[in-house]
Amino acid sequence: MTEKDSEKFEKVQSRIEKKISPYIKVKIPMPEGVDKEAFLELENDPKFIESLKKKTKKWLTKKK
């Protein structure tokens, strides 16, 4: 598979995933004074993701 084909596949896969289980991507700048590796590992940390989900729900219900 070429790089271009791989990119097309990822875009299609992302659209399918969003239809089945909607999600958003958010860029979070690294705070000053934190370990870079620890920060980058948060992307795959289930506890961190769950915490963000809870905060998101709280944010959305508070806005109403």
N, C-alpha and C positions, 0 to 999 in steps of 0.2 A: 504494500500500500504506500503510495507516495505521500509526502507531507501535505499536499493540497487535499488529497482524498481523506487523509486523517482529520484535517480541520473540518471538512464538510461533514464527516461522520460525527464528530464531536458536537457540531452545531445541531444536527438533526437529533442526536441522542439527547441533548440538552432540552430541545423543544418538547420531545416526547416525555421526558422526566417531569418537566414543568406542568404538562397537561395532567399527568397522573398524580403527581404530588408537588404542588406549587412551592417554589422557593425563590429567594432573592439572593443576590451576591452583594456583599457590602465590603468596601475597602476600609479597613481600620488602620490608621497610621500607628506606627509603633511609638508608644509613649517613651519619653526620655528616661534614661536610667534603668531600663529593663534589659535583661539578657535577650539578645537577638534570637538565639536558637529556641529558647523557652517560648518566646513570643510566636515564632513561626510554627511551633508544635501545636499551638492552640487551635489551628485550623482543623486538626484531626482529633481533638480532644472531646469525647462525647459529653463529659460533664460541662465543659465550657459551652458547647453547642446547646445543651439543654438549658443552661443558665440564660443564654441569649434568647432562646424561645420564650422562656418565662418573662423576661424583661420586655420582649416585643409584645407579648399578649397584654401585659400590664400597661404598656405605653398606648396600645391601640384602644383598650377599654377606657383608659383615662381621658383620651381625646374626645370621646363621645359626649 
